Amino acid sequence: MKILVLCYEYPPIGGGGGRVAKTVAEELVRRGHEVRVQTAALGFHSQREQINGVDVFRTASARRVPDTCRVHEMGLYCATSLLPVLRHIREWKPDVIHAHFAMPTGMLAWAAHRLTGVPYVLTAHLGDVPGGVPDQTDRLFRLIGPLASSVWKHAAAVTAVSSFVQRLAEQAYQRKVERVLNGIDLTGSALPAPLNEIPRLVFVGRFNPQKCPDFLIDVLAKLPANRWRATFIGDGPVMPAVRSKIEQYQLADRITLTGWLDGAAVERTLRESDIFVMPSTSEGLPVAAIEALKQGIAIVASDIPGVIDVVTDGMNGLLLPVQNQTAWSDALGALLQDPTRLASFKQASLEKAHDFDLRHVVDQYEAILHSAAVSRA
């Protein structure tokens, strides 16, 4: 097949959703398919590159920073990408379009479909559906409701990256949605590393209000000083608050702030850690948590619907009340003092990682994309 992938962010630009698009595209290429990606560039300079066999086309979006995309930048990506997408269709003749993020990328796929007839498959992430991130998107969905409904209606197929997103999408748009979990390459996975003498915790993600890294500092400040060390990987608007709290609680000798790291460095840090902490208020299916499973580390996360596919409470980690400092500090403190339980959590995470085997995930995508392509004939 010739597959045209549309995604408003694609590594090294973007977060977990972009990484999902990249891993799927590269695995499809390894299976003999031809894949082109139409995505956004930083600033106003368009470019073309090849990454691991995938032809990547980037158009100007005025995007300022790699890890955060604002609504008007998403809109500009769609506007500047429409003509290139139509050019791909006219000259390269793809069999099917795969749009990661129903909003905004789905609108681009919908427009291309209406103009050319090429079928498209949507992959929905948390922010793509009403109720996913209500404080950020509900107003927007009220404004674009009819257009969003048309985007979903005309898709040849729709997938969702988690059970939670699947349920929200089916409720909102009254159509069949297939769950296809975010996948990870399990090549090289091994037994969990032995517990560190002083347990190591790790946080990975954008430093934004949704991810709550500043809340985590408050929690850590309540734990016994000699029982933990922590590494925070990432950056974002909440970083000043995080630095301020580290100074306030005098935790600089126990917390390392790395900023953004490349994939190899993140993997190495996860492998050397014991507990992945994720105090988010909302998630779709966090890619970083799946990467933590591969490295065989326990996961302590907020009890939110988006993590139910990753964490089984009491089996490979703990699910704790959202934004409840006392519950978090009590539970983490108890786990840090129970090496037997922590070791069992780590082993269970490694076993759970097989639910996200990239080969099986791409089997599903391959079948769905092929079915959509055939439906056009």
Secondary structure, DSSP 4 states (H G I P E B T S, - for coil): -EEEEE-S--TTSSSHHHHHHHHHHHHHHHTT-EEEEEEEEETT--EEEEETTEEEEEEEEEE-BTTB--HHHHHHHHHHHHHHHHHIIIII--SEEEEESTTTHHHHHHHHHHHH---EEEEE-GGGSTTSSHHHHHHHHHHHHHHHHHHHHT-SEEEESSHHHHHHHHHHH-S--EE----B--TT--SPPPPPSS-EEEEES--STTT-HHHHHHHHTTS-GGG-EEEEE---TTHHHHHHHHHHHT-TTTEEEEES--HHHHHHHHHT-SEEEE--S--SS-HHHHHHHHTT-EEEEE--GGGTTT--BTTTEEEE-TT-HHHHHHHHHHHHT-HHHHHHHHHHHHHHGGGGBHHHHHHHHHHHHHHHHHHH-
